[in-house]
Amino acid sequence: MVVQWGNGGARGGVAGVGRRRPNNDFGALLQKDAVLEQYAFSSLSSRVSLMDIAQIQAKLEVFATERDWDQFHSIRNLVLALVGEAGELAELIQWVDDSKIDVFLNEGGRERLGEEISDALFYLVRLADKSGIDLDSAITLKFEKNAVNYPVDKAKGSSKKYSDLSWSK
């Protein structure tokens, strides 16, 4: 189940992932309530599978709603917050030599890095939700485009951008 944030009602569902439903769709609202109840923060230590984006979306919505933070989560603000988190990720390893990255990770850096990666993921998921982007579809489409742009026979072992790969026949 994918839950749209804000005033857009619910979208998706078991039988119709990705379909938008109007705000006045009582069934969608009940379904949204059921999802929120199912994924509500019963425990902050509960595990979330990274493959279940809908569960992450629902937990983030509950978290933001409980704190009345939706008012601050405009697309612009979410993008800027994401940039800030990318900066915090960079700050963690900015001066760590590549040869010492394992030491950094094993001496507490892994936990700190995980926290910053989680923050970035939260903002990405929230941004997609606020933008009306179905992440399942967007990710699938991007994999398909990358497979075309970076065919194995041309891109294997290369760090070149697809436009710089040799496309001779």
C-alpha positions, -999 to +999 in steps of 0.1 A: +000+000+000+013+034-010+000+063+011+002+098-003+010+125+023-007+158+028-042+166+015-041+143-015-060+114+001-047+079-004-034+063-035-026+028-044-040-002-026-037-039-027-057-041-059-046-008-075-010+002-066-002+035-081-038+047-088-048+080-073-081+082-055-100+115-048-101+129-013-138+121-010-133+084-015-145+070+019-131+036+011-096+050+004-097+070+037-106+039+057-079+020+039-054+047+047-065+046+084-060+009+084-025+012+069-015+039+094-028+018+123-010-013+110+023+006+107+020+029+136+050+033+159+043+005+184+080+004+189+108+026+176+130-005+175+107-024+151+125-035+119+115-022+085+125-041+053+142-017+029+122-034+001+089-022+017+088+014+007+051+016+015+058+007+051+085+034+054+061+059+038+034+050+063+057+052+093+071+086+082+036+099+077+026+089+112+058+103+126+053+137+109+016+138+116+020+132+153+044+162+154+024+184+131+054+186+108+036+183+075+033+221+074+071+222+071+075+195+045+071+214+012+089+199-018+115+228-016+122+222+021+125+185+017+150+189-012+171+214+009+169+190+039+181+162+017+210+183+005+219+190+042+219+153+049+242+146+019+265+172+035+264+154+068+273+122+050+302+138+033+313+154+065+316+120+082+342+107+057+356+139+042+390+136+058+391+098+062+417+083+039+404+055+016+430+032+032+415+039+067+378+037+059+375+002+075+390+015+107+365+044+107+336+020+101+347-004+128+353+024+154+317+038+155+316+052+120+293+025+107+266+035+131+270+072+125+270+066+087+239+044+090+221+072+109+229+097+082+220+073+053+187+067+071+180+104+074+187+108+037+164+079+028+136+094+049+138+127+031+140+109-003+109+088+005+090+118+019+100+139-011+087+113-035+055+110-015+049+148-014+057+150-052+032+122-061+060+099-073+053+062-071+088+050-061+082+014-072+074+026-107+101+052-108+128+028-097+117+001-121+117+026-150+152+039-140+166+003-139+152-002-174+167+031-187+200+023-171+200-012-188+196+005-221+221+034-214+247+011-199+247-022-218+271-047-203+292-050-234+298-013-235+298-003-198+315-032-180+345-019-160+340+017-172+331+047-151+321+067-182+287+084-185+265+067-211+269+095-235+307+090-235+306+052-241+317+039-274+285+032-295+302+021-327+284-008-344 
